[in-house]
Structures are given as C-alpha cells and as structure tokens.
Amino acid sequence: MKKNLLALSLLGGVVFAQDKPLDPCGSPKEVFSKHLLDKCYKGYFDAIMGAKKNADEAIRLAREANNKVGDLERRVSSLERTAENRR
C-alpha cells in the first residue's frame, strides 16, 4: 500500500512538472535561478551581438562599395566627355 502511494505521488509529481510552463532554456519557471538564466541566455546574447556586429560590418562594406561605384561612374562620365570633346 505504501509503495502504491509513493508511486502515485511520484507519478503525480511528474505529471505536475510537465504541466508547468518552461522557460526557453528548458527549466520550469519556478525552479530556475538567476545564475542559470544568465548562463543559458549568454549564448543567445552572444549570438545576437555577433549578428549585430556582422550586420554593421556588412553595412560599412556596402557603403564603401557604393562610394567606389559612384567614383567609378564619375570617372567614366568624365572620360566619355573627354572623348566626345576630342572628336
């Protein structure tokens, strides 16, 4: 009888634990600590900051490329005008 009660209480605890919402790191919200959350979300934060850094670098390179294209267009235009003046 005691074994049955123990088994039922353990089974009830498992079912109860499964009904609790989980935070994105996978632990029940009632059990997590700030240290565990910081450890868990550090990877997310690092990934976001890395993506931001890469995006900023891509924007910088795109601006440089755009400036170089503009310079080349001006040079080509200047060369075309020079060629037309020589005719």
N, C-alpha and C positions, 0 to 999 in steps of 0.2 A: 504494500500500500504506500509506504514512504517513497519507494522507488518510482512508483507511478506518479505521485505528486511532484517529485523532483523533476521527472521527465516532462510532465505537463508544464511546470513552471519554467523550465529551460526553453521548451518549445514556444511557450507564450512570450518569453523574452526575445527570442529570435524573431518571431513574427512582429512584435512591437518595435524592435530595432529596424526592421525592414520598412515599416510604415513611416518612420521619421524621415523628413526631407534631408537630403545630403547636400553639403556644400559642393562647389565644383571640384574640390580636391578629393572628394570621396569619403569624408568622415561625417558622422552625424553632427548636426549643428549644436547639439547640447554637449558634445564631448570635446570639440576642438579647442586648442589653446592658441593664444596669440603667436607663440613661437612656431607652432606647427603651421599656422596660416601663413606667417611670414616666409617660412621655408618653402611652402607649397607655391605661393604666389610669386616668389622671387623669380622662378623660371618664366612665368608669364610676363612679369615686368621687364625682365632682361630681353625677352623676345620682342616685346613692344618697343623698347628703347632701341634695340638693334634695327628693327624695321624703320623706325623714325630716322635713325642715322643714315641708313641706306637710301631712304627717300630724299633726305636733304642733300646727300651726295649726288643722287641722280638729277635733282633739280639744278644743282650747281653745274654739273656737266652739260645738261641740256642748255642752260643759259650761255655757257661758254661756246658750245657748238652753234647756237643761234647767232651769237655775236660774230663768229668766224664766217658763217654763211653770209651774214649781212656785209661783212668786209669784202668777201669774195664777189658778191653781187655788185658792190660799188666799184671794185676794180675792173670787173668785166664791162660794166657800163662805161667806165672811163676809157677803157681800151677800145670799145666799139665807137665811141665818139671820136677818139683819136684817129681810128681807121677811116671813119667817114670824112673827117677833115682832110685827110691826105689824098682822098680821091679827087 
